[in-house]
Structure formats: structure tokens, C-alpha cells
Amino acid sequence: MYQATIDLTNCKYLMELHERIKTGLCLDEGYGRNMDAFWDEINRNIKCNYITVKGSKTVSKDLRGTVEKMSKILEKNKQYWVHSRCPFDYEFVD
């Protein structure tokens, strides 16, 4: 199992959030830095099957909606792969 951690602790800005996603998932410069690109990466491109998201409750107020969308995307990906040989899971740790 390949695991990755996205640390959002005290994240204040949208581009900072996407840089942390890029770093946590070891993505290359081609990462689109938006939630559609996040979906594409976790669903098709990375070999990670377990993602831990840290510090989501410490992000700025402006990012809370983005973190909620991120959570929904992670859940969608979990449901997408639930019956595969390589199931996906995630957790939020605060």
C-alpha cells in the first residue's frame, strides 16, 4: 500500500493549498492546481491508495469550502474504487 500525507496545517491561501497537495502527493509541475486536477490525479494518475489529510480544521476561513470539496472528492474516489483490487481510502486527522 502506498500512503501519502497532505499537510494543510495553518494554510491560508488557495495556491498554497494546491502547493501542499502537489508536495504531499509528489506531483510534477503539470498539476493544474484546482479541484478538477486534484480529482484527475487521485483517480487516474497517482499510485497512492491511502491519503491522510492533516490540519484541515486549521485552514483559513476562505479555504474551508475548498477543504469540504476536497473531502467530497476523496469520498467519491473511495466509492469509485470500492470493488477494485486496489481499493482507495483516506482520513482527516486534526
N, C-alpha and C positions, 0 to 999 in steps of 0.2 A: 504494500500500500504506500502510495506517495502522498505525503501530507504537506500542506503549506499553511502559513500564517500571514494574515493581513492585519497589521497593527495600525489601528485608527486613533490611538490614544492622543487626545488633545488636538485632533486635526481641525483646522479652521477654514480651509479653502477647498473648493471643488477640485482644482488641478492638483493640489496637494493630496487629496484623497485618491485621485487616479494614479499619482506617482507611487503612493503606498501600495495600491493594488498591483501596479506594474512590478514593484520591488518584491512584494510578498509572493507573487506568482512567477517570478523570474521571467517576465515577458520582455520581448525585444522592443525596439523603438517604433515598430509598426503598430503597437497597441493604440487604438483610436481614442482613448481617454474619454469614454462615455459609457452609459449603461448598456447600449446595444453591443458595443465592442466587448464589454465585460461578459455578457451572455455568450457571444461568439467564442471567446477564449475558454470559458469554463465548460462550455458544452461541446466544443469541437476540437480545440487546439491543444490544451494542456493535458498532461497525463496524470494530473492530480485527481485523486478521488476522495480527499478529505481536506476541507478548508476550515481553519479556525479564524474567526474574526475577533480581534481583541480591541477593547476600548470604545466600542460603538456608542456607549452612553456618555462618553466624554467629548464627542464631536460638538462643534459649534451648532447653534440653533439653525443656522442656514443649511446645514448638511443633514439634518435629521430626516427629511423627506428622501434624500438620496440614499441614506443608510436603510430606510424602510424599503425602498425599491430594490436595493441590493439583497436584502433579506428575501424578498419575494422571488427574485431571480435565482437565488441559491435553492430555495424550496422547489421552484419549477424544475431546476436541473436535477434535483434529487428525485422528483417524481418521474422525470423523463427516463432516468437510468435505473429505476427501481427493479425492473425484471431482467436486467442485463447481467452478464458475467462480471462486470466491473461496476457495481453499484457506487453511487456517489453519496456523500453525507457532509454535513457541516455543523458547526456550533458557533454561537456567540458567547464570548467569555468577557465579563466586565469586572 
